[in-house]
């Protein structure tokens, strides 16, 4: 007499088919999930910059219209860099929230208002510390190297087209005043630094030396709005000598109207 009970055991072929289906679904979903995560990090970064823009307006209101100075006189006065000034911090070691609602500390590499969530490396990855994951417009807020002073808002002709700060790819820059090479287009194109960077006895690996066409840098403008700046848009901007990109975007919108 035959046994009429059904056998529900998977055969080897059926098991392999199920595994193959799962692998195909994972391959299809992974780019979608990565894209959603990247978008979320970009939005979070833009939110950081909007908060910085709000603090900037409060700072300007209490400084007779002057922008914060870009860099401190020396490392012992790191809190006098523009992130420290906007955070209202009075020392370089304590991470705390200042009067304008921002938090910053040169000793905190992964926390605070000046940390980009899409940046794979902490603020102070290269030196004893780094100021910010965002680089300020040195033509506007001044630098130590050029001995320039911060401008006044009265000198800004077009606030919505005058860059205040943007994503930073350079390991030790707080401001840029020579060209725009420090701008990172990490959102959508990965890390903007060169593939290999020698830092003393250690080597840091980036993932992209040239921004991809889809790469975007979150840019904070003087009027407080934040927008995406593509590499192509940067290269389309020209200065008075008809040079593309470079310092043209840093000079645009105030004083000599580049």
VMD Tcl script that draws the C-alpha trace (Angstrom):
set ca {
  {0.00 0.00 0.00}
  {1.37 3.40 -1.00}
  {1.85 6.16 1.47}
  {-0.45 9.02 0.38}
  {1.25 11.73 2.51}
  {2.95 14.56 0.53}
  {6.59 15.39 1.02}
  {7.23 19.16 1.43}
  {11.00 19.03 1.57}
  {12.89 21.42 -0.76}
  {15.01 19.79 -3.39}
  {18.52 21.13 -3.94}
  {17.49 22.76 -7.21}
  {14.54 24.51 -5.58}
  {16.79 25.80 -2.79}
  {19.28 27.16 -5.31}
  {16.46 28.87 -7.21}
  {15.25 30.57 -4.02}
  {18.80 31.73 -3.17}
  {19.22 33.07 -6.72}
  {15.94 35.02 -6.47}
  {16.98 36.51 -3.13}
  {20.36 37.53 -4.60}
  {18.67 39.19 -7.60}
  {16.26 41.10 -5.37}
  {19.12 42.24 -3.14}
  {21.08 43.44 -6.18}
  {18.03 45.40 -7.37}
  {17.23 46.92 -3.98}
  {20.75 47.81 -2.84}
  {21.23 50.76 -5.25}
  {17.80 52.07 -4.26}
  {18.64 51.84 -0.57}
  {22.06 53.43 -1.09}
  {20.46 56.21 -3.11}
  {17.92 56.87 -0.38}
  {20.65 56.94 2.25}
  {22.75 59.32 0.17}
  {19.75 61.60 -0.34}
  {19.05 61.60 3.40}
  {22.66 62.56 4.16}
  {22.51 65.36 1.59}
  {19.32 66.72 3.17}
  {20.87 66.49 6.64}
  {23.95 68.37 5.45}
  {21.78 71.08 3.89}
  {19.93 71.37 7.20}
  {23.27 71.95 8.95}
  {24.08 74.75 6.55}
  {20.67 76.38 6.99}
  {21.26 76.44 10.76}
  {24.66 78.01 10.11}
  {22.95 80.58 7.90}
  {20.49 81.44 10.68}
  {23.36 81.85 13.15}
  {25.19 83.99 10.60}
  {22.30 86.46 10.45}
  {22.25 86.69 14.25}
  {26.01 87.22 14.37}
  {25.85 89.93 11.72}
  {23.11 91.66 13.64}
  {25.36 91.92 16.70}
  {28.57 92.90 14.91}
  {27.51 96.09 13.13}
  {26.98 94.14 9.92}
  {30.43 92.53 9.76}
  {30.94 88.88 8.85}
  {32.95 86.65 11.24}
  {36.68 86.47 10.59}
  {37.77 83.35 8.74}
  {40.79 82.14 10.73}
  {42.35 82.58 14.17}
  {45.77 84.11 14.69}
  {47.18 80.76 15.87}
  {46.13 77.25 16.82}
  {45.75 78.17 20.49}
  {42.93 80.48 19.45}
  {41.08 77.99 17.28}
  {37.80 79.14 18.76}
  {38.31 82.44 16.89}
  {37.84 80.77 13.50}
  {34.51 81.44 11.82}
  {32.84 78.21 13.05}
  {33.91 79.02 16.61}
  {32.73 82.60 16.31}
  {29.34 81.59 14.94}
  {29.00 78.99 17.68}
  {29.97 81.63 20.26}
  {32.55 79.30 21.78}
  {35.19 80.72 24.12}
  {37.64 77.80 24.06}
  {38.74 75.17 21.55}
  {38.12 72.00 23.52}
  {34.54 72.05 24.82}
  {31.67 70.92 22.61}
  {28.71 72.99 23.70}
  {25.88 74.97 22.22}
  {26.57 78.68 21.89}
  {24.20 81.67 21.89}
  {23.34 81.26 18.21}
  {22.27 77.64 18.57}
  {25.36 76.03 17.03}
  {27.83 73.65 18.65}
  {31.51 73.36 17.73}
  {34.79 72.16 19.15}
  {38.10 71.62 17.43}
  {38.56 68.48 19.52}
  {35.27 66.94 18.45}
  {35.74 65.28 15.10}
  {32.35 63.63 14.73}
  {29.88 65.85 16.59}
  {28.64 69.38 16.28}
  {26.97 71.70 13.80}
  {29.94 71.80 11.42}
  {30.14 68.05 10.78}
  {28.83 66.93 7.40}
  {26.99 63.61 7.81}
  {28.09 62.53 4.33}
  {31.79 63.10 5.05}
  {33.51 59.73 5.67}
  {36.34 61.22 7.73}
  {36.12 63.22 10.98}
  {36.91 66.91 11.15}
  {40.33 66.43 12.74}
  {41.48 63.47 10.65}
  {44.60 65.05 9.16}
  {46.09 67.37 11.76}
  {45.74 67.89 15.48}
  {42.36 69.30 14.55}
  {40.50 70.67 11.59}
  {38.03 73.49 11.82}
  {35.02 72.33 9.85}
  {33.65 70.10 7.11}
  {32.50 73.36 5.53}
  {34.85 75.90 3.99}
  {34.17 79.64 4.21}
  {34.56 82.19 1.43}
  {37.90 83.79 2.28}
  {37.30 86.74 -0.04}
  {34.27 87.59 2.06}
  {35.31 86.71 5.62}
  {39.09 87.15 5.36}
  {42.03 84.86 5.98}
  {45.32 84.88 7.84}
  {47.37 84.18 4.71}
  {46.08 87.19 2.82}
  {45.74 89.36 5.96}
  {42.33 90.47 4.76}
  {39.55 91.57 7.04}
  {35.91 90.51 6.98}
  {33.62 92.50 4.74}
  {30.52 94.31 5.86}
  {27.09 93.36 4.57}
  {26.86 96.85 3.07}
  {29.45 95.71 0.54}
  {27.33 92.79 -0.61}
  {25.44 93.68 -3.77}
  {23.60 90.41 -4.39}
  {23.25 88.33 -1.19}
  {21.49 85.47 -2.98}
  {24.48 85.08 -5.33}
  {27.26 85.68 -2.80}
  {28.73 82.45 -1.45}
  {29.36 82.22 2.28}
  {30.34 78.56 2.74}
  {30.16 75.21 1.03}
  {31.16 71.55 1.43}
  {34.89 71.20 2.04}
  {37.23 68.55 0.64}
  {40.53 69.98 1.87}
  {41.87 68.44 5.06}
  {43.02 71.60 6.80}
  {41.13 74.49 5.20}
  {38.73 76.71 7.08}
  {38.54 79.31 4.32}
  {39.36 79.43 0.61}
  {40.73 82.55 -1.05}
  {42.96 81.30 -3.86}
  {40.54 79.19 -5.89}
  {37.62 76.85 -5.40}
  {39.65 73.64 -5.42}
  {38.65 72.97 -1.82}
  {34.96 72.64 -2.70}
  {33.79 69.06 -2.35}
  {31.11 67.59 -4.58}
  {30.70 64.60 -2.30}
  {26.93 64.40 -2.54}
  {26.38 61.95 -5.36}
  {30.02 61.45 -6.28}
  {31.64 60.12 -3.12}
  {34.73 61.56 -1.54}
  {36.21 64.42 -3.54}
  {39.76 64.07 -2.29}
  {42.53 62.37 -4.30}
  {42.71 58.59 -4.11}
  {45.73 58.58 -1.78}
  {46.77 61.33 0.59}
  {49.99 61.03 2.57}
  {49.58 62.33 6.12}
  {52.85 61.93 7.93}
  {53.26 58.23 8.62}
  {49.75 57.24 7.60}
  {47.93 57.11 4.31}
  {44.30 58.07 3.88}
  {42.36 56.67 0.94}
  {39.68 58.66 -0.78}
  {37.42 57.32 -3.50}
  {37.22 59.96 -6.21}
  {39.71 62.52 -7.46}
  {37.37 64.18 -9.99}
  {33.70 64.94 -9.24}
  {31.20 62.88 -11.20}
  {28.58 64.71 -13.28}
  {26.04 63.88 -10.58}
  {28.10 65.29 -7.73}
  {26.70 68.22 -5.78}
  {28.12 70.54 -3.14}
  {25.67 72.05 -0.68}
  {26.28 75.80 -0.84}
  {25.20 78.37 1.78}
  {24.63 81.85 0.38}
  {24.73 85.13 2.29}
  {20.95 85.56 2.23}
  {20.66 82.25 4.14}
  {19.36 79.93 1.45}
  {21.10 76.63 0.63}
  {21.30 75.17 -2.86}
  {23.12 72.42 -4.69}
  {26.19 73.54 -6.65}
  {27.35 71.19 -9.40}
  {30.86 71.06 -10.78}
  {29.51 72.11 -14.17}
  {27.82 75.17 -12.63}
  {31.06 76.10 -10.89}
  {33.02 75.89 -14.13}
  {30.44 78.02 -15.93}
  {31.05 80.99 -13.60}
  {33.62 83.46 -14.95}
  {35.47 86.37 -13.37}
  {36.49 89.71 -14.89}
  {39.42 88.08 -16.68}
  {37.07 85.55 -18.28}
  {38.48 82.67 -16.23}
  {36.08 79.87 -15.42}
  {35.44 78.45 -11.96}
  {38.35 78.92 -9.62}
  {38.00 82.01 -7.49}
  {35.23 83.45 -9.65}
  {32.45 82.07 -7.47}
  {34.23 83.28 -4.32}
  {34.42 86.85 -5.65}
  {30.95 87.11 -7.11}
  {28.21 89.29 -5.68}
  {30.00 91.99 -3.71}
  {32.53 94.83 -4.06}
  {34.01 94.47 -7.55}
  {31.07 92.80 -9.19}
  {32.63 89.75 -10.85}
}
mol new
graphics top color blue
foreach p $ca { graphics top sphere $p radius 0.5 }
foreach p [lrange $ca 0 end-1] q [lrange $ca 1 end] { graphics top cylinder $p $q radius 0.2 }
display resetview
